[in-house]
Amino acid sequence: MKAKKIWANFSVSDLERTTKFYKQLGFKPNGASDQLTSFFFGGEDFIIHFFLKDILEPAMKGQIIDTQSGNEIIFTLSVETKEEVNAWAKEVEHAGGTIVSQPEEFGKGYYGFVFADPDGHKFNIFQM
């Protein structure tokens, strides 16, 4: 079997806040409606759609986890240098994200941090 494309769907409570957050971090918009806002991530334009929770949850055929108290998934965004990692941390805080773990070494040659967007979706900024 061969899939044509893959993307992610997250639930959010406030489309305007989500759009502002990801635009402020420099992600390229992929469109929006009254039900979702969407962005491209990375050099290969991975798409993440951010749906209002009351729209996405029925389509999921089950309850969506409370991202403030648990984990769903973590996406890693790769950067080239430690300086870029540190710059990302500052930008995430400035945009209203939560730094879950400060930039740090993860063994020889690995450096990064974890942040959560305003709805609790976690990302790892990682340099190796």
N, C-alpha and C positions, 0 to 999 in steps of 0.2 A: 504494500500500500504506500502511496505517496501523497503527502499533504501539499497543497498549493502554497499555503502561507500559515504562519503562526503569529498570534498576538495575545495580549493579556487583557482581561476585563477586571477592573477593580470597582468597588462601590465607594461612593463618597456622599457626604451630607450637604455639600455646598459647592455647586459647579463654579460659581464666580470666584470663590476662594481658591479652589483647585487650579483653575485657569491662571489666575494671577500668580500663584506659587510657581508653577512650572514655566510660565513665560519669564518670570523674574530670574529663574535659573538658566534661561537661554535655550530651552527646548523648543523645537519647531512644532507649531500647532498642526494638527491633522484634521481639523474641522470640529464643529460643535453643533449642538441642537439644544432643545429644552430638556433633553434626557441625558446628554453626555457631553464631555469635552475629551478631546483625543490629542495625543502628542507622539512625535517620533523620538526614539531614543537610540543613540549610538550611530556609528558610521554606516550600519546596514539598515537604518530606519526601522528598528523594531517598534511596533505600535503598542501603546497602552491606551485603552479606552477607560475613562473614568465615568461610570454611570451613576446616576442617583440610586441610592440603595433600594428604594421602593420600586424602581424599574428593574434592576438587576436580580434582586432576590427571588422573585417568582420564576424567572428564567433559569435560575440555578437549581431549582427543585429541592431546596433545602436552605437552612439558615446560614447566613454569612457570619463568620467569626467576628467577635469584637476585637478589632485590631489594637485597641488601647490596652487590653489585658492579655492578649495572646499573640501568637505569630501565625501568619498565613504562608508567606514566601518571602524571600529576600532576593532582590535583583542586584547584581554587581555591575557597577559602571567602572570600567577600566580607564586609568589615566597614565600618563607617561612618567611623571616625576612626583617626588614628595611635596614639592612646592605647590603642585596642582592639587594634591590631596588637601593641603592646608588651606588653599584658596577656596576650594569647594566647601570646606567646613565653615568658613566665614560667610560665604554666600548663602548656604543653607540656613544658617542662623538669621541672617539679615532678611531672608525671604519668609521667615516664620516657621521653618522646620525645627525639629527637635533633634539635637545631637544625642544619640543613644550611647555611643562610646567615642571618646576623643580620639583624634589621630594617634596611632601608635604602631610600633613594630610588631609584626606577627612572624617572628623568626627571621632568619637571614634573608634579606632581599624582599621582604613583604611589608607593606606599610598601608594603613588605611583606617577608615572609621565607618560607623553605622549611623544613619540618620533615619528619622521618620518624617513623612510629610504630615500636613495638618490632620489627615484622617488616620494616621498611624501606619500607613504602608511603609515598609522598611526597604532601604537601599544601602548598599555597601559601596563606598568609593575606595578603589583599591589600586595600588601601584605595585608592580613586581618586575 
